[in-house]
């Protein structure tokens, strides 16, 4: 559905409890199409601001996206038949947004797809590359190792369909580019301060570090960290049926 005013573009499909699906940076809601979560859920897939068919409304950022999603859910109230407390699944950047949403609003459970929440300020040379004329080449270099074992045809499809928008990218990366370590750490603490009864699954197709599971459960007690069958940043696209089954099992 196309947006009106500053509402996020979105699709609402399926029956069952509400599940919000949040894509990664440079992507859009259509990236969820191969993943048939609507077999078990009423899926609200969104285009983040600056992505897909959603408005290009500054500022671009994680906290702004949380508010966008919450406002969309509220605006769809009657269409959701009273079910406004969602499950939320996010890939990559969407995993951070899903986590931040659950820290701020009532949420029935979170699945974070291959996004480490352990972050620190990026070096000045990376900030210069992201903001410079070589932005597109830099981003492609960053993304290339993340494909891992993903089928080359899927890699080509992702490359063809993603949108490299420098202003939008810089907006979402601003905490890593602009904030000092203390400011970023305080924001990270707020973002990972989930209520203790919210189930949290962190699915990793790339290596987050040997001690990451311990780090995560220190931040989010009860969080479950798992390695996916296929080593890739895109485990939901590598094995859509497995992914749908795992999400349904975790949220049941």
Secondary structure as GFF3:
##gff-version 3
##sequence-region A 1 252
A	DSSP	beta_strand	10	13	.	.	.	ID=ss1
A	DSSP	beta_strand	18	22	.	.	.	ID=ss2
A	DSSP	three_ten_helix	29	32	.	.	.	ID=ss3
A	DSSP	three_ten_helix	37	39	.	.	.	ID=ss4
A	DSSP	beta_strand	42	46	.	.	.	ID=ss5
A	DSSP	alpha_helix	62	75	.	.	.	ID=ss6
A	DSSP	three_ten_helix	77	80	.	.	.	ID=ss7
A	DSSP	beta_strand	87	91	.	.	.	ID=ss8
A	DSSP	alpha_helix	93	104	.	.	.	ID=ss9
A	DSSP	beta_strand	109	113	.	.	.	ID=ss10
A	DSSP	alpha_helix	124	131	.	.	.	ID=ss11
A	DSSP	alpha_helix	135	144	.	.	.	ID=ss12
A	DSSP	three_ten_helix	145	147	.	.	.	ID=ss13
A	DSSP	alpha_helix	152	161	.	.	.	ID=ss14
A	DSSP	alpha_helix	166	172	.	.	.	ID=ss15
A	DSSP	alpha_helix	174	178	.	.	.	ID=ss16
A	DSSP	alpha_helix	181	191	.	.	.	ID=ss17
A	DSSP	beta_strand	199	204	.	.	.	ID=ss18
A	DSSP	alpha_helix	212	219	.	.	.	ID=ss19
A	DSSP	beta_strand	224	227	.	.	.	ID=ss20
A	DSSP	alpha_helix	235	238	.	.	.	ID=ss21
A	DSSP	alpha_helix	240	251	.	.	.	ID=ss22
###
